[in-house]
Amino acid sequence: MSLKTAVAAPFRQRGTDRMAESEFVVALSLDRNWFSPDQAKTLVDVAASEGLVERDDDDLVVAFDATHTDIPDGFTPGEEILQSRSTFERVLDAVVEAGIEKQTAVAGINALQSDIGVTLEAAAVVYARSEDIAVDDIAADVREDL
């Protein structure tokens, strides 16, 4: 997922799991020239809402192991990652990132939803877990919504 990759890049570059929010914004906007400073601040908000980073006073703490996130040569994130994603989109991205074709995943999720009579989000979590894909953080959100 490009959001996770974009978030991981500044932490990997600095070799840390904590940095000042302003340092993170500079890394994305000036160092890498991926976003404007305002867009980089928006990315922080999106990443925080999806549990990828946590705010601790003026610092950001990465909430996943950034050292194990692959950042391909020439990677440049698109502006679409600046938009908040639905719970379903987050689960689907995790499934696709694990190597399952998007079309296959959507078909499987839709079939599950129909078979067990739950929300689309719940069916997506059940599908992901049936494929041994960890979506515990998202599952907690879905459980709350039920």
URTA-V798985 format. One record per pair of residues at least 12 apart in sequence whose C-alpha atoms are under 8 Angstrom apart, sorted by the first residue. I is the first residue (numbers start at 1). J is the second residue. Records with the same first field share a line. If there is no record, write none. Layout:
I->J / J
//
This chain:
1->93 / 94 / 97
2->77 / 78 / 81
3->47 / 77 / 81
4->47 / 52 / 69
5->69 / 70 / 71
6->77
7->47 / 52
8->62 / 66 / 67 / 69
9->66 / 71
10->24 / 27 / 28
11->62 / 66
12->66 / 67
17->61 / 62 / 66
18->59 / 60 / 61 / 62
19->59 / 60 / 61
20->58 / 59 / 60
21->58 / 59 / 60
24->60
25->37 / 40 / 41
28->40
34->76 / 77
39->82
42->82
43->81 / 82
46->82 / 83 / 84
49->84
51->63 / 137
52->64
87->121 / 138 / 141 / 142
88->120 / 121 / 124
90->138
91->121 / 124 / 125 / 128 / 135 / 138
92->105 / 106 / 124
94->133 / 135
95->128 / 133
98->133
105->127
108->127
109->123 / 124 / 127
110->123
112->127
121->142
122->139 / 142 / 143
125->138 / 139
//
